[in-house]
């Protein structure tokens, strides 16, 4: 099992949705792919929790 090469870009916070949003870029056999992901959390959340939530959201939607 391989680990995907992934990076987060354009991270922002949507106060109406109470969610962080990011563009995730990852590499697969077809090349570089991009997708938007959301992670619901308060704006006062710690960075490691936000980045882990966005990463987990990206991994759960990658197909």
N, C-alpha and C positions, 0 to 999 in steps of 0.2 A: 504494500500500500504506500503510495507516495503522498507527500505533503504539498499542497498547492502553493505556488508563488503568488502572494497576494499583497496589495497595498491599498490604503485608504486615501481618497482625495476629496477635496471640496467638502469637508465636514462642516455642518452647520446645525443650528438648533431651531426648531419650529415651536414657538411658544404655544400656539393654538393646539397643536397635536401633542405637546409635551414629549417630543421625540427628537433625537439626533438623527440626522440624515447624512449619508456619505455616498460618494461614488466609489465603488470597489473595482479595482482592476486586477485581473488574475490571468495567468497564463495556462492555457490548455493545449491540446494537440493541434487545434485549429489556429492558434495564435493568441493575441491579447484580446480579452473580452472585458466588457464593462457592464456594470449593473448598479442600480440605486438600491440602497437598503436603509431601513429605519430601525431604530432602537429606542423604545420608550423608557425615559428616565428623566428625573428632575435635572434642571440646568446646574444644580450645585453638586452633581455626582462627581466622583473622583475619576481622573483620566483613565486609569487602568480598567475600571469597570466599564466605562463608555467604549473604549477601544475593544475590549473583549466582547461586549455585547454586539457591536457592529461586525466584528469578525465572525462571531457565531451566526449572526443573521445572514451574512454572506455565504458561509459554508452550508447553511441549511437550504439556501435557494440555488446554489450552484448545481447544475445538472449536466 
